[in-house]
Amino acid sequence: MPRIVSLLPSTTEWVHALGLESDLVGVTFECDTPPDPRVGRAVVVGGLDTAGLAPGEIDALVRAKVAAGEDLYTLDTDAMARLAPEVVLTQDLCRVCALPADAAREAVERIGCPGTVLTFDPHTLAEVLDGATEVAAACGAADAGTALRAALQARLDAVSLGVAARPRPRVLVLEWTDPPFVAGHWVPDLVAAAGGVPVLARAGERSVPASWDDVRAAVRTADAVLVAPCGYGLADAVAQAHAVVGVLGADLPAACAVHAVDAGGFVTRPGPRVVDAVEALAAAWHPAAASAAGVTPRPGVVAAVRPA
């Protein structure tokens, strides 16, 4: 099997889910699951230390770095040369979220490495799941990829069957809270797969900034708000959801539920755990239907901040 370097937390998870972790020789500083891929491997990508920063502080830091023409991520080309990877997994989806693909390609060319560079750029839920087959094919394990994708699709099909006859709540997803961003890319698909109707978002398109006036207008006709701050875990998402409730105040209808989700692990990271997010959201919005369909949500993914 080939020597693999993953420049994305999501592709690191795909490598593990495919049973190829023994061939994974290099990862990024953000690769944290499962359980910690950085242990015993070279960390070839570094980046901004945003631990403990509020969303507004991170936004200001990133904007300042970009305005100054500074890199948000750094690639250790010396480490890459020592590793001599045969497969490099990277992305072009978001320059704020990970090292861009052109930097990876330039590094591979500079060190004279004959490795394959696979660019993973999903925009829809189906394309996220295609990560199983794309990564597997690049690593010479096509059969494993086909089996994994089918297993994940079967779980989604079970959710779909369970919620099919239920009323679908209108759900506003906030991917960032300061300033507010409405979630895009595959996140609207996650909402639809869990039995909801996304508000102010279009599947496959980029996340977009919104004013708080836009958010207030949207929640007046929404049934639920999902606070899914990119890169944050559940505890931080819960705290931000409480802050959102405070900002919206009387504009938030009494019947509008508010949930928080571990977005950094399950929603905005396009790996196999997006299916866990769909199951957990379906159980939050359609508990009886999900239970009757045998959907068992993974604990610690979604929390109710303000039940309807």
C-alpha positions in Angstrom: 0.0 0.0 0.0 1.2 3.6 -0.6 2.7 6.0 1.9 -0.1 8.5 2.6 0.2 12.1 3.8 -3.1 13.8 4.7 -3.3 17.5 4.7 -6.9 17.6 5.9 -8.6 16.4 9.1 -11.4 15.0 7.0 -9.2 12.9 4.7 -7.3 11.6 7.8 -10.7 10.3 9.0 -11.4 8.7 5.7 -8.1 7.0 5.8 -8.9 5.5 9.2 -12.4 4.6 8.2 -11.0 2.7 5.3 -8.6 0.7 7.5 -5.5 2.3 5.9 -4.1 4.1 9.0 -1.0 1.9 9.0 0.0 3.6 5.7 -0.6 7.1 7.0 2.8 8.8 7.6 2.0 12.5 7.8 -0.9 14.6 9.1 -1.7 18.2 10.1 -1.8 19.9 13.4 -5.6 19.9 13.3 -6.0 16.1 12.7 -7.4 14.9 16.0 -9.6 11.9 15.3 -9.5 8.9 15.7 -8.2 9.0 18.5 -5.1 11.2 17.8 -3.5 10.6 14.4 -0.7 13.0 15.3 0.9 10.5 17.7 3.7 8.6 16.1 3.4 10.5 12.8 5.0 13.6 11.3 3.0 16.8 11.6 3.7 18.5 8.2 1.2 21.4 8.4 1.0 24.1 11.0 -1.3 27.0 11.4 -2.8 29.7 13.5 -3.3 28.9 17.2 -6.9 30.0 17.8 -7.5 28.0 21.0 -9.6 30.0 23.5 -10.5 32.7 21.0 -14.0 33.9 20.5 -15.5 33.9 16.9 -15.1 37.6 16.5 -11.5 37.4 17.6 -10.8 34.6 15.1 -12.5 36.6 12.3 -10.4 39.6 13.1 -7.2 37.6 13.2 -7.8 35.9 9.9 -8.8 39.1 8.2 -5.7 40.8 9.4 -3.5 37.9 8.2 -5.1 37.9 4.8 -4.9 41.7 4.4 -1.2 41.5 5.3 -0.6 38.8 2.7 0.5 36.3 5.3 -0.1 32.6 5.0 -2.7 31.0 7.3 -1.1 27.6 7.0 2.6 26.5 6.6 3.8 23.3 5.0 7.0 21.6 6.3 8.6 20.7 2.9 11.6 19.2 4.6 9.4 16.7 6.4 7.5 16.0 3.2 10.8 15.2 1.5 11.8 12.8 4.2 8.4 11.1 4.1 8.4 10.8 0.3 4.6 10.2 0.1 3.1 8.3 -2.7 -0.4 9.8 -2.1 -1.0 13.4 -0.8 -4.6 14.3 0.2 -5.5 18.0 0.0 -8.2 20.5 -0.8 -9.2 23.7 -2.7 -12.5 24.3 -1.0 -11.5 26.9 1.7 -8.2 28.7 2.1 -9.3 29.7 5.6 -9.9 26.1 6.7 -6.9 24.2 5.4 -3.7 24.4 3.3 -4.8 25.0 -0.4 -4.1 22.4 -3.0 -1.7 24.6 -5.1 0.7 24.8 -2.1 0.7 21.0 -1.8 1.3 20.5 -5.5 4.2 23.0 -5.5 5.7 21.2 -2.6 5.5 17.8 -4.2 7.1 19.2 -7.4 9.8 21.0 -5.4 10.9 17.9 -3.5 10.8 15.7 -6.6 8.2 13.4 -5.2 6.3 11.3 -7.7 3.3 11.1 -5.5 -0.3 11.4 -6.5 -2.0 14.6 -5.3 -5.8 14.0 -4.7 -7.8 17.2 -4.3 -10.9 16.7 -2.2 -13.5 19.5 -2.8 -17.0 18.3 -1.9 -19.9 20.7 -2.2 -22.8 18.4 -1.5 -23.6 15.6 0.9 -23.2 13.0 -1.9 -19.8 14.4 -2.8 -18.8 14.2 0.9 -19.6 10.5 0.9 -17.7 10.1 -2.4 -14.7 10.8 -0.3 -14.8 7.1 0.7 -14.4 6.0 -2.9 -12.0 8.8 -4.0 -9.5 8.3 -1.2 -9.8 4.5 -1.4 -9.1 4.6 -5.2 -6.1 6.9 -4.8 -4.7 4.5 -2.1 -5.3 1.3 -4.1 -8.2 0.1 -1.9 -11.2 0.6 -4.2 -13.3 -2.3 -2.8 -13.0 -0.9 0.7 -14.2 2.5 -0.5 -17.2 1.0 -2.3 -18.2 -1.0 0.9 -17.7 2.0 3.2 -19.8 4.4 1.0 -22.6 1.8 0.8 -22.7 1.4 4.5 -22.9 5.1 5.1 -25.6 5.5 2.5 -27.6 2.7 4.2 -27.6 4.6 7.4 -28.8 7.8 5.6 -31.5 5.7 3.9 -32.7 4.5 7.3 -33.1 8.1 8.5 -34.9 9.1 5.3 -37.4 6.3 5.7 -38.0 7.2 9.3 -38.7 10.9 8.8 -40.4 10.6 5.4 -43.9 11.1 6.7 -43.1 13.7 9.3 -43.7 17.5 8.9 -40.4 19.1 8.0 -39.2 22.0 10.2 -37.7 25.1 8.7 -34.2 25.3 10.0 -31.8 28.2 10.0 -28.2 27.0 10.4 -25.6 29.5 11.6 -22.1 28.4 10.7 -20.5 31.4 12.4 -21.9 33.8 14.9 -19.6 36.9 14.9 -20.2 38.0 12.3 -23.1 35.7 11.4 -22.7 33.3 8.4 -25.5 31.1 7.1 -24.2 27.6 6.4 -23.7 26.4 2.8 -22.0 23.7 0.9 -23.2 20.2 2.1 -24.8 21.5 5.3 -28.2 22.3 3.7 -28.1 18.7 2.5 -27.5 17.5 6.1 -30.6 19.4 7.2 -32.7 17.9 4.4 -31.4 14.4 5.1 -32.4 14.8 8.8 -35.9 15.8 7.9 -35.7 19.6 7.8 -35.9 22.4 5.3 -32.9 24.7 5.2 -33.6 28.5 5.5 -31.5 31.2 3.8 -29.1 28.6 2.3 -28.7 26.7 -0.9 -27.1 23.3 -1.2 -23.8 23.2 -2.9 -23.2 26.9 -2.7 -20.8 28.7 -0.4 -21.6 29.8 3.1 -22.7 33.5 3.1 -22.5 36.3 5.5 -25.7 37.7 6.9 -26.7 40.7 9.0 -28.4 40.2 12.3 -31.4 41.8 10.6 -31.4 39.1 8.0 -31.2 36.5 10.8 -34.1 38.1 12.7 -36.3 38.1 9.6 -35.5 34.5 8.9 -36.2 33.2 12.4 -39.6 34.8 12.5 -40.8 32.1 10.1 -38.4 29.3 11.2 -39.2 26.3 13.4 -35.6 25.7 14.5 -32.2 27.3 14.7 -29.1 25.2 14.6 -25.9 26.9 15.9 -23.0 25.1 14.1 -19.9 27.2 14.5 -17.1 25.9 12.1 -14.2 24.4 14.0 -15.9 24.5 17.5 -16.9 21.5 19.6 -20.2 21.1 21.4 -19.5 23.0 24.6 -18.5 26.1 22.7 -21.4 25.7 20.3 -23.8 25.6 23.3 -22.3 28.8 24.7 -22.6 30.5 21.3 -26.1 29.3 20.9 -27.1 30.9 24.3 -25.5 34.1 23.0 -27.5 33.9 19.8 -30.7 33.5 21.8 -29.8 36.6 23.7 -29.0 38.7 20.6 -32.3 37.6 18.9 -34.4 38.3 22.0 -38.0 38.8 21.3 -37.5 38.3 17.6 -37.0 34.5 18.3 -40.5 33.0 18.3 -41.5 31.0 21.4 -42.1 27.9 19.2 -38.7 28.1 17.6 -36.3 25.4 19.0 -32.6 26.2 19.3 -30.0 23.4 19.1 -26.2 23.4 19.1 -24.0 20.9 17.3 -20.4 19.8 17.4 -19.8 21.3 14.0 -16.0 21.0 14.1 -16.2 17.2 14.3 -19.5 16.3 12.6 -20.9 19.1 10.3 -18.3 21.3 8.7 -15.7 18.6 8.5 -16.5 16.6 5.4 -15.7 13.2 6.7 -17.6 10.0 7.5 -19.0 11.5 10.7 -21.4 13.7 8.8 -23.7 10.7 8.9 -23.6 10.8 12.7 -24.7 14.4 12.4 -27.7 13.5 10.2 -28.8 10.8 12.7 -28.4 13.1 15.7 -30.3 16.0 14.0 -33.1 13.6 12.9 -33.4 12.4 16.5 -33.5 16.0 17.8 -36.2 17.2 15.3 -38.1 13.9 15.0 -37.4 11.9 18.1 -40.3 9.5 17.9 -39.9 8.8 14.2 -36.1 8.3 14.5 -36.6 5.9 17.3 -39.2 3.9 15.5 -36.9 3.7 12.5 -34.1 2.2 14.7 -31.9 5.3 14.4 -29.6 5.5 17.4 -27.9 8.9 17.6 -24.4 9.1 18.7 -24.2 11.0 22.1 -22.4 14.3 22.4 -23.2 15.5 18.9 -26.3 17.7 19.3 -27.6 19.5 22.4 -31.0 21.3 23.0 -30.4 24.8 24.1 -34.0 26.0 23.9 -36.7 23.3 23.2 -39.7 24.4 21.2 
